[in-house]
Amino acid sequence: MSGRWRNNEQMGACAAMYDRERDRRDDAVYAEHKRAVAAGEKRVLRRTKTGELHSYPSDEIGFSPGRGQAQVRTWQGMAVLATFSACAAVFSVVLFLAPLGEGDGPLWGALFLTALAGGFSFYAFGLARAEYKAARLRGLRGSPVPGSGTVDINLLELGQKG
């Protein structure tokens, strides 16, 4: 759904009506986005949490929840995942070395868990850091929080022609 329809709460949850004003706002934002990109700016066209279209500078977008990446929506949530993953990596090193205390060889299978948990820790920490920086920049610039929806450029192009 492109976001050009909204629920009419007076008519019930199933009824929807066309919102011409939102269409005009979307067209204006898209035209400005195209001008900025043509001028060489790195921009990302996304819907906000409220459903409005917004052209974000690329440094205001951290990670994209709901787009095949993490389902976590905040940098704090991603930092928690990174912390738990780091703890799993440390635990796997203990598993790897524990048999040495009993005179046996290391538990080589634990290295798989070490690599997996350690790799995810670095990945999640990078995502958390990127989202933290982006959230801070959005706050300083007064930009709205991006939503998780996609933008259908083809529908926006039709709006520009019509």
C-alpha positions in Angstrom: 0.0 0.0 0.0 1.5 3.3 -1.0 0.1 5.3 1.9 -2.3 7.3 -0.3 -5.3 5.8 1.5 -6.2 6.4 5.1 -8.8 4.9 7.4 -11.9 6.9 7.9 -12.6 6.4 11.6 -16.1 7.8 11.4 -17.1 5.1 8.9 -15.4 2.2 10.6 -12.0 0.4 10.5 -12.7 -1.3 7.2 -13.6 1.8 5.2 -10.8 3.8 3.5 -10.9 7.1 1.6 -8.5 8.7 -0.8 -6.4 11.6 0.7 -5.7 14.2 -2.0 -3.8 16.4 0.4 -1.4 13.6 1.3 -1.0 13.0 -2.4 0.0 16.6 -2.9 2.4 16.5 0.0 4.0 13.3 -1.3 4.4 14.8 -4.7 6.1 17.9 -3.3 8.5 15.8 -1.1 9.3 13.6 -4.1 10.0 16.5 -6.4 12.3 18.1 -3.7 14.0 14.7 -3.2 14.7 14.4 -7.0 16.1 17.9 -7.0 18.4 17.1 -4.1 19.6 13.9 -5.7 20.2 15.7 -9.0 22.3 18.2 -7.1 24.5 15.4 -5.9 23.1 15.0 -2.3 22.9 11.5 -1.0 19.2 11.1 0.1 16.9 8.3 1.1 13.2 8.5 0.5 11.2 6.8 3.3 7.9 7.1 5.0 7.9 8.3 8.6 6.3 6.5 11.5 3.2 8.6 10.9 3.1 7.6 7.3 4.2 10.9 5.7 6.8 10.8 3.0 10.2 12.3 3.9 13.5 12.7 2.1 16.3 11.9 4.6 19.9 12.7 4.2 21.7 9.4 4.1 23.4 10.0 7.5 20.0 10.2 9.2 19.2 6.6 8.3 20.8 4.0 10.6 19.6 0.5 10.1 16.3 -0.3 8.4 13.9 -2.4 10.6 11.6 -4.6 8.7 13.6 -4.6 5.5 15.3 -8.0 5.7 17.7 -6.9 8.4 17.0 -6.8 12.1 13.5 -6.5 13.5 14.9 -4.4 16.3 13.8 -0.8 16.0 16.2 1.2 18.3 19.9 1.4 18.8 19.3 0.4 22.5 17.7 -2.8 21.4 20.5 -3.6 19.0 23.0 -2.9 21.7 21.3 -5.4 24.0 21.5 -8.0 21.2 25.2 -7.2 20.7 25.8 -7.6 24.5 24.0 -11.0 24.6 25.9 -12.2 21.6 29.2 -11.1 23.1 28.3 -13.0 26.3 27.6 -16.1 24.1 31.0 -15.6 22.4 32.8 -15.5 25.8 30.9 -18.6 27.0 31.9 -20.4 23.9 35.6 -19.7 24.6 35.1 -21.1 28.1 33.5 -24.2 26.5 36.5 -24.4 24.1 39.0 -24.3 26.9 37.2 -26.2 29.7 38.4 -29.6 28.7 42.0 -28.5 29.1 41.6 -28.3 32.8 40.8 -32.0 32.9 43.8 -32.9 30.7 41.7 -33.4 27.6 42.0 -31.6 24.3 40.0 -28.5 23.5 36.4 -28.7 22.4 36.9 -27.7 18.8 33.2 -27.6 18.0 32.8 -24.6 20.3 34.9 -22.5 17.9 31.9 -22.5 15.5 29.8 -20.8 18.3 32.7 -18.4 19.0 32.9 -17.4 15.3 29.1 -17.1 15.0 28.5 -15.2 18.2 31.6 -13.0 17.8 30.7 -12.1 14.2 27.2 -11.2 15.1 28.4 -9.1 18.1 30.5 -7.0 15.8 27.7 -6.7 13.2 25.1 -5.8 15.8 27.4 -3.3 17.5 28.0 -1.6 14.1 24.3 -1.4 13.5 23.7 0.0 17.0 26.4 2.6 16.5 25.0 3.7 13.1 21.5 4.0 14.4 22.7 5.9 17.5 24.4 8.5 15.2 21.4 8.7 12.9 19.0 9.2 15.8 21.2 11.9 17.3 21.4 13.7 13.9 17.6 13.4 13.4 17.1 14.9 16.8 19.4 17.8 16.1 17.9 18.5 12.7 14.3 18.0 13.8 13.7 15.2 11.3 10.9 12.7 12.0 11.6 9.1 12.9 11.6 6.8 9.8 9.0 4.0 9.6 9.6 0.5 8.4 7.5 0.8 5.2 8.7 0.9 1.7 8.1 3.7 -0.9 6.8 2.8 -4.3 8.7 5.1 -6.6 6.5 4.1 -9.6 3.4 5.5 -7.9 5.2 8.7 -7.1 6.3 9.0 -10.7 2.7 8.6 -11.8 1.7 11.4 -9.4 4.3 13.7 -11.0 3.0 13.0 -14.5 -0.7 13.3 -13.6 
